[in-house]
Amino acid sequence: MTTDDDIRALGARWAYAEQAGDTNTLSELATADFRLVGPFGFVLDKTEWIDRYATGNLATHSLVWDEVEVRDFGQSAIAIGRQTQQATYRGGTADGQFRVTHVFIRKGERWLLASLHLSMATPLTRP
């Protein structure tokens, strides 16, 4: 498998785990010092990221990760794609479309998710 294939496979596991609220898989996929930067600028550590599902605060009903471009830097890789989700957070709608950047690092033969950054995607044309 190429790095591109590995990252896309890992990304597919991440998307499925988010949709399923699978905290075990999310924990397994992420580094111990994982960070999420949310679309409104908040920062979550790994425990806070996983606890969104463990507490029942977040329920993701569908999540599609597409338009993915992977860049390989040897021991790290960056994937920029689009995340389209239908979700609820604390009972309110959390639907949206986001531009998402995943940062992956290689630990031995294995890739792990080190960081995720989401920003709101808008239908505006590119500058």
N, CA and C of each residue as an Amber inpcrd file, in Angstrom:
protein
   381
   0.8380000  -1.1940000   0.0000000   0.0000000   0.0000000   0.0000000
   0.8790000   1.2510000   0.0000000   0.3950000   2.2780000  -0.6310000
   1.0940000   3.5610000  -0.6180000   0.6410000   4.3620000   0.6040000
   1.3800000   5.4110000   0.9160000   0.9620000   6.2880000   2.0030000
  -0.4370000   6.8260000   1.7330000  -0.7020000   7.2240000   0.5050000
  -2.0230000   7.7380000   0.1430000  -3.0970000   6.7100000   0.4980000
  -2.8810000   5.4490000   0.1270000  -3.8500000   4.3920000   0.4350000
  -4.0100000   4.2100000   1.9410000  -2.8770000   4.2000000   2.6690000
  -2.9120000   4.0310000   4.1210000  -3.7050000   5.1500000   4.7910000
  -3.4440000   6.3760000   4.3810000  -4.1110000   7.5270000   4.9870000
  -5.6040000   7.5170000   4.6590000  -5.9400000   7.2040000   3.4340000
  -7.3650000   7.1470000   3.0630000  -8.0820000   6.0380000   3.8390000
  -7.4220000   4.9080000   4.0400000  -8.0210000   3.8200000   4.8200000
  -8.1960000   4.2360000   6.2780000  -7.1900000   4.8810000   6.8420000
  -7.2940000   5.3670000   8.2130000  -8.3840000   6.4260000   8.3300000
  -8.4600000   7.3150000   7.3500000  -9.5120000   8.3270000   7.3330000
 -10.9030000   7.7150000   7.2540000 -11.0320000   6.6400000   6.4890000
 -12.3280000   5.9590000   6.3950000 -12.6960000   5.3310000   7.7400000
 -11.7110000   4.7620000   8.4410000 -11.9600000   4.2100000   9.7800000
 -12.3790000   5.3130000  10.7450000 -11.6960000   6.4640000  10.6610000
 -12.0410000   7.6090000  11.5120000 -13.4810000   8.0440000  11.2470000
 -13.8490000   8.2240000   9.9720000 -15.1930000   8.6940000   9.6210000
 -16.2540000   7.7190000  10.1240000 -16.0000000   6.4240000   9.9520000
 -16.9580000   5.4180000  10.4270000 -17.0710000   5.4600000  11.9500000
 -15.9270000   5.5830000  12.6440000 -15.9320000   5.6260000  14.1080000
 -16.6680000   6.8610000  14.6200000 -16.4740000   8.0110000  13.9620000
 -17.2020000   9.2230000  14.3480000 -18.7050000   8.9990000  14.1800000
 -19.0960000   8.4360000  13.0470000 -20.5130000   8.2170000  12.7770000
 -21.1080000   7.2160000  13.7620000 -20.3420000   6.2060000  14.1210000
 -20.8290000   5.1680000  15.0330000 -20.6850000   5.5610000  16.5000000
 -19.9800000   6.6690000  16.7750000 -19.7120000   7.0360000  18.1660000
 -18.8250000   6.0080000  18.8440000 -17.9440000   5.3880000  18.0680000
 -17.0790000   4.3010000  18.5390000 -15.8500000   4.8720000  19.2420000
 -15.9680000   5.0770000  20.5400000 -14.8980000   5.7040000  21.3110000
 -13.6370000   4.8480000  21.3710000 -13.7800000   3.5240000  21.3440000
 -12.5940000   2.6470000  21.3710000 -11.7480000   2.8270000  20.1180000
 -12.4080000   2.8420000  18.9550000 -11.6670000   3.0150000  17.7070000
 -11.0670000   4.4090000  17.6310000 -11.8220000   5.4390000  18.0030000
 -11.2740000   6.7940000  17.9870000 -10.0290000   6.8840000  18.8680000
 -10.0870000   6.2830000  20.0380000  -8.9390000   6.3000000  20.9440000
  -7.7460000   5.5780000  20.3430000  -8.0030000   4.4570000  19.6950000
  -6.9410000   3.6680000  19.0620000  -6.2910000   4.4090000  17.8980000
  -7.0610000   5.1980000  17.1540000  -6.5540000   5.8800000  15.9670000
  -5.7310000   7.1220000  16.2770000  -5.9180000   7.6910000  17.4610000
  -5.3260000   8.9930000  17.7800000  -4.1050000   8.8700000  18.6900000
  -3.1760000   9.8070000  18.5290000  -2.0150000   9.8820000  19.4080000
  -2.4690000  10.2940000  20.8110000  -1.6290000  10.0390000  21.7940000
  -1.9540000  10.4080000  23.1790000  -2.1350000  11.9150000  23.3290000
  -1.3730000  12.6900000  22.5540000  -1.4580000  14.1550000  22.6620000
  -2.2700000  14.7820000  21.5240000  -3.2230000  14.0160000  20.9900000
  -4.1210000  14.4790000  19.9260000  -4.7980000  15.7990000  20.3110000
  -5.0230000  16.6490000  19.3060000  -5.7880000  17.8910000  19.4810000
  -6.7580000  18.0650000  18.3090000  -7.9510000  18.5450000  18.6490000
  -8.9520000  18.9280000  17.6520000  -9.1490000  20.4280000  17.7710000
  -9.1150000  21.1200000  16.6350000  -9.5150000  22.5200000  16.5800000
 -10.8510000  22.5290000  15.8560000 -11.8860000  22.9410000  16.5730000
 -13.2310000  22.9210000  16.0250000 -13.5060000  24.1060000  15.1210000
 -14.6410000  24.0810000  14.4290000 -14.9580000  25.1060000  13.4340000
 -15.1840000  26.5050000  14.0060000 -15.3310000  26.5940000  15.3370000
 -15.5140000  27.9060000  15.9630000 -14.3030000  28.2880000  16.8100000
 -13.1900000  27.5650000  16.6150000 -11.9410000  27.9150000  17.2720000
 -11.6620000  27.2350000  18.5950000 -12.5670000  26.4230000  19.1000000
 -12.3000000  25.7250000  20.3620000 -11.2770000  24.6160000  20.1340000
 -10.5530000  24.2510000  21.1850000  -9.5350000  23.2090000  21.1200000
  -9.8890000  22.1220000  22.1300000  -9.9080000  20.8730000  21.6670000
 -10.1680000  19.7310000  22.5390000  -8.9540000  18.8220000  22.5640000
  -8.6210000  18.2990000  23.7480000  -7.5940000  17.2690000  23.8110000
  -8.2570000  15.9210000  23.5140000  -7.4980000  14.8690000  23.5390000
  -8.0120000  13.5510000  23.1640000  -9.1810000  13.1310000  24.0550000
  -9.0420000  13.3070000  25.3570000 -10.1040000  12.9050000  26.2780000
 -11.3800000  13.6950000  26.0050000 -11.2720000  14.9850000  25.8300000
 -12.4500000  15.8140000  25.5570000 -13.0870000  15.4460000  24.2240000
 -12.2620000  15.1600000  23.2250000 -12.7450000  14.7740000  21.8950000
 -13.5700000  13.4970000  21.9820000 -13.0510000  12.5010000  22.6900000
 -13.7430000  11.2140000  22.8140000 -14.9670000  11.3390000  23.7230000
 -14.8600000  12.1550000  24.7740000 -15.9660000  12.3080000  25.7150000
 -17.2270000  12.8910000  25.0850000 -17.1000000  13.5760000  23.9540000
 -18.3060000  14.0800000  23.2760000 -19.2670000  12.9370000  22.9890000
 -18.7050000  11.7800000  22.6250000 -19.5270000  10.5950000  22.3630000
 -19.8160000   9.8180000  23.6410000 -18.8110000   9.6630000  24.5060000
 -18.9850000   8.8890000  25.7370000 -20.0880000   9.4690000  26.6160000
 -20.2230000  10.7880000  26.6370000 -21.2460000  11.4460000  27.4520000
 -22.6050000  11.4820000  26.7720000 -22.6410000  11.1870000  25.4850000
 -23.8850000  11.2710000  24.7360000 -24.1930000  12.6780000  24.2440000
 -23.2900000  13.6220000  24.4750000 -23.5230000  14.9940000  24.0230000
 -23.5590000  15.1160000  22.5110000 -22.7330000  14.3170000  21.8180000
 -22.6690000  14.3680000  20.3590000 -23.1810000  13.0690000  19.7700000
 -24.0480000  13.1820000  18.7940000 -24.5230000  12.0250000  18.0330000
 -24.3730000  12.3770000  16.5580000 -23.5450000  11.6280000  15.8600000
 -23.3330000  11.8490000  14.4370000 -24.1520000  10.8130000  13.6740000
 -25.0960000  11.2910000  12.8880000 -26.0090000  10.4110000  12.1710000
 -25.4680000  10.0250000  10.8010000 -24.7150000  10.9190000  10.1910000
 -24.0200000  10.5900000   8.9410000 -22.7930000  11.4840000   8.8390000
 -21.7510000  10.9380000   8.2500000 -20.5210000  11.6910000   8.0460000
 -19.8780000  11.1930000   6.7630000 -19.6760000  12.0920000   5.8360000
 -19.0190000  11.7710000   4.5700000 -17.7250000  12.5690000   4.5110000
 -16.6270000  11.8740000   4.2370000 -15.3050000  12.4930000   4.0860000
 -14.9020000  12.2960000   2.6390000 -14.8420000  13.3830000   1.8770000
 -14.5060000  13.2770000   0.4680000 -13.6450000  14.4570000   0.0340000
 -13.4110000  14.5660000  -1.2580000 -12.5380000  15.6090000  -1.8270000
 -11.1790000  15.6270000  -1.1110000 -10.6460000  14.4410000  -0.8470000
  -9.4400000  14.3030000  -0.0330000  -8.1870000  14.3660000  -0.9040000
  -7.2450000  15.2000000  -0.4700000  -5.9150000  15.2750000  -1.0690000
  -4.9140000  14.9490000   0.0350000  -4.0480000  13.9650000  -0.2160000
  -3.0560000  13.5330000   0.7720000  -1.6770000  13.9980000   0.3250000
  -0.9440000  14.5830000   1.2850000   0.4420000  14.9850000   1.0360000
   1.3290000  14.2290000   2.0150000   2.3140000  13.5240000   1.4760000
   3.1990000  12.6560000   2.2550000   4.5170000  13.3760000   2.5240000
   4.8860000  13.4530000   3.8060000   6.1310000  14.0880000   4.2060000
   7.0720000  13.0960000   4.8960000   6.9150000  11.8240000   4.6000000
   7.7780000  10.8000000   5.1750000   7.2420000  10.2810000   6.5000000
   7.5650000  10.9460000   7.5920000   7.0940000  10.5390000   8.9150000
   5.7880000  11.2180000   9.3010000   5.2960000  12.0860000   8.4450000
   4.0080000  12.7320000   8.6660000   3.2820000  12.8580000   7.3250000
   1.9940000  13.0220000   7.4210000   1.1690000  13.2230000   6.2230000
   0.0150000  14.1360000   6.6080000  -0.4080000  14.9190000   5.6360000
  -1.5350000  15.8290000   5.8310000  -2.5820000  15.4950000   4.7830000
  -3.8230000  15.3740000   5.2430000  -4.9400000  15.1530000   4.3310000
  -5.9110000  16.3140000   4.4900000  -6.2260000  16.9530000   3.3800000
  -7.2110000  18.0270000   3.3840000  -8.4040000  17.5320000   2.5840000
  -9.5720000  17.5970000   3.1940000 -10.7670000  17.1030000   2.5360000
 -11.9900000  17.8750000   2.9680000 -13.1280000  17.3090000   2.6660000
 -14.4090000  17.9020000   3.0320000 -15.1560000  16.9110000   3.9230000
 -15.7410000  17.4170000   4.9830000 -16.5620000  16.6190000   5.8870000
 -17.9660000  17.1720000   5.8490000 -18.9140000  16.3260000   5.4830000
 -20.3190000  16.7040000   5.4770000 -21.0090000  15.8240000   6.5060000
 -21.6680000  16.4550000   7.4730000 -22.2480000  15.6670000   8.5550000
 -23.6630000  16.0920000   8.8780000 -24.3900000  15.1280000   9.3950000
 -25.6630000  15.3710000  10.0460000 -25.4690000  14.8830000  11.4690000
 -25.6290000  15.7910000  12.4250000 -25.3390000  15.4610000  13.8110000
 -26.1440000  16.3400000  14.7430000 -26.1790000  15.9300000  16.0010000
 -26.7490000  16.7600000  17.0520000 -25.7240000  16.8770000  18.1750000
 -25.6830000  18.0420000  18.7910000 -24.8190000  18.2650000  19.9400000
 -25.6770000  18.8490000  21.0560000 -25.7540000  18.1160000  22.1610000
 -26.5980000  18.4990000  23.3010000 -28.0310000  18.8170000  22.8590000
 -28.5200000  18.0040000  21.9280000 -29.8900000  18.1260000  21.4610000
 -30.1220000  19.1220000  20.3350000 -29.1170000  19.9600000  20.0420000
 -29.2550000  20.9430000  18.9640000 -28.6200000  20.4390000  17.6780000
 -29.0320000  21.0040000  16.5780000 -28.5020000  20.6150000  15.2780000
 -27.0300000  20.9870000  15.1560000 -26.2440000  20.0410000  14.6940000
 -24.8180000  20.2760000  14.4400000 -24.4750000  19.8370000  13.0260000
 -25.4500000  19.9850000  12.1240000 -25.2350000  19.6440000  10.7220000
 -24.2740000  20.6560000  10.1090000 -23.5620000  20.2190000   9.1010000
 -22.7130000  21.1700000   8.4080000 -21.7740000  20.5280000   7.4230000
 -21.1270000  21.4070000   6.7030000 -20.0900000  21.0010000   5.7720000
 -18.8340000  21.7790000   6.1580000 -17.7420000  21.0480000   6.3020000
 -16.5140000  21.6240000   6.8070000 -15.3490000  21.2670000   5.8970000
 -14.3870000  22.1420000   5.8280000 -13.0880000  21.8080000   5.2470000
 -12.3030000  21.2720000   6.4300000 -11.7160000  20.0990000   6.2790000
 -11.0630000  19.4340000   7.4080000  -9.6270000  19.0550000   7.0430000
  -8.7300000  19.3630000   7.9540000  -7.3220000  19.0110000   7.7950000
  -6.9610000  17.9880000   8.8610000  -6.4970000  16.8450000   8.4140000
  -6.0100000  15.7930000   9.3090000  -4.4830000  15.8020000   9.2620000
  -3.8520000  15.7230000  10.4120000  -2.4000000  15.5650000  10.4930000
  -2.1310000  14.1690000  11.0520000  -1.3930000  13.3930000  10.2850000
  -1.0550000  12.0270000  10.6740000   0.4480000  11.9240000  10.9110000
   0.8450000  11.0850000  11.8700000   2.2590000  10.8100000  12.0830000
   2.4710000   9.3010000  12.0360000   3.6700000   8.9350000  11.6120000
   4.0120000   7.5160000  11.5270000   4.7040000   7.1000000  12.8190000
   4.1880000   6.0340000  13.4390000   4.8030000   5.4120000  14.6110000
   5.1580000   3.9910000  14.2020000   6.4300000   3.7760000  13.8580000
   6.8250000   2.4690000  13.3250000   6.1830000   2.2660000  11.9710000
   5.4440000   1.1930000  11.8410000   4.7510000   0.8920000  10.5810000
   3.3190000   1.4320000  10.5680000   2.9220000   2.0780000  11.6220000
   1.5250000   2.4790000  11.8040000   1.3560000   3.9950000  11.7090000
   0.2670000   4.4290000  11.0930000  -0.1010000   5.8430000  11.0530000
  -1.1020000   6.1190000  12.1610000  -0.9550000   7.2870000  12.8150000
  -1.8830000   7.7240000  13.8520000  -2.3370000   9.1480000  13.5620000
  -3.5170000   9.4710000  14.0200000  -4.0790000  10.8060000  13.8540000
  -3.5790000  11.6830000  14.9990000  -2.8440000  12.7490000  14.6630000
  -2.2790000  13.6500000  15.6770000  -3.1310000  14.8920000  15.8730000
  -3.8200000  15.3210000  14.8190000  -4.5910000  16.5530000  14.9280000
  -5.6520000  16.6100000  13.8390000  -6.7220000  17.2990000  14.1650000
  -7.8200000  17.5380000  13.2340000  -8.1920000  19.0090000  13.3550000
  -8.3910000  19.6700000  12.2290000  -8.7950000  21.0750000  12.2370000
  -9.9500000  21.2330000  11.2590000 -11.0650000  21.7380000  11.7640000
 -12.2420000  21.9480000  10.9320000 -12.5220000  23.4280000  10.7790000
 -12.9280000  23.8210000   9.5800000 -13.4140000  25.1750000   9.3650000
 -14.6810000  25.0810000   8.5230000 -15.5710000  26.0170000   8.7450000
 -16.8330000  26.0170000   8.0150000 -16.5460000  26.1560000   6.5190000
 -17.2010000  25.3300000   5.7400000 -17.0790000  25.4350000   4.2870000
 -18.2270000  26.3120000   3.7920000 -17.8950000  27.2190000   2.9360000
 -18.9150000  28.0970000   2.3790000 -18.9320000  27.9300000   0.8760000
 -20.0520000  28.2410000   0.2490000 -20.1460000  28.0980000  -1.1860000
 -19.4960000  29.2480000  -1.9550000 -18.7240000  30.0820000  -1.2730000
 -18.0900000  31.2100000  -1.9440000 -17.0480000  30.7190000  -2.9440000
 -16.7960000  31.4950000  -3.9490000 -15.7530000  31.1510000  -4.9090000
 -14.3840000  31.4200000  -4.2900000 -13.3940000  30.7700000  -4.8100000
 -12.0350000  30.9320000  -4.3010000 -11.5070000  32.3100000  -4.6470000
 -10.6530000  32.8730000  -3.7460000 -10.0910000  34.2000000  -4.0270000
  -9.1170000  34.1640000  -5.1890000
